């Protein structure tokens, strides 16, 4: 029975949007950092085109495009933060 519950939970998590996952990340991790609010804004800005998509649709190439855009803008620190 537990395996079925885990599978249902996993399927439900994949339906969350990128924005939902970022909200949760901000609550759990970024809220404890001095620069957490700024990091959250930068992540949302970098992933603007994907915010309303299901998290399962967020691909490596979309993330790489966001990193490349930050590098091209001369924002190497933020590119590294997106990569992390």
N, C-alpha and C positions, 0 to 999 in steps of 0.2 A: 504493500500500500504506500509506503514512504517513497518509493521510486516514482510512482504515478504522481504524487504530490510535488515532487521535485521537478518532474517534467512539465507539469502545469505551471509551476512558478517560473521556470525557465522560458516557456512559451509566452507567458504574460510579460516578462521582462523585455522580451524582444519586440513587443508591441509599443513600448515606451518610445516617445520621440527623443531626438537628440537633446532638445530643450529640457525635457523632463529629467534626463540623465544628468545634464549639466546643473539643473536645480538641486538635485540630490548631492552631487559632487560638491557644490558650493556649501550646502548645509553640513555635510560630513567632514570635509577636508579644508576647503578654502576659508571657512568662517574662523578657523583657528590661526590663520596666517595674517601677518601684518599687511601684506600686499594681496590678500585674498580677493578683495573686491575688484582690484585692478586686473588680476589674473582672470577672474570670471568674465569681466567685460571683454578682455582680449580674446578669450576662447570663443565667446559668442560672436564677436566681430569676425573672427577667422572662419567660423563655421556657419555664417549667416545663411548661405544657400541651402544648408542641410538641416536647419533647426527643427523643421516640422516633419521631417522624414522619420520613419521608425529607425531606432538605433541599429537594427539588424541590416539596414541599407547603407550604413556608413562604411565606406570601403577604405582600404589602404590608400588608394589613389586620391580620394577626396582629401584625406588627411595630408598626404604628400603635397598636394596642390596648395593647401593652406600654409604648410611649412615653407614651401618655395616662395609664396607671395610675401611672407614676412621677411625672408632672406633678401628678396629683391628690393623690399622697402628699407633695407638696412637695419632691420630689427632682429638681429641674430639671437639675442637673449629670449625674445618671445617665440622665435622659431624653435628654439630648444625646449621651451616650456610646452609648446603644443606637442612636440614630439614625445615628451615625457608623458 
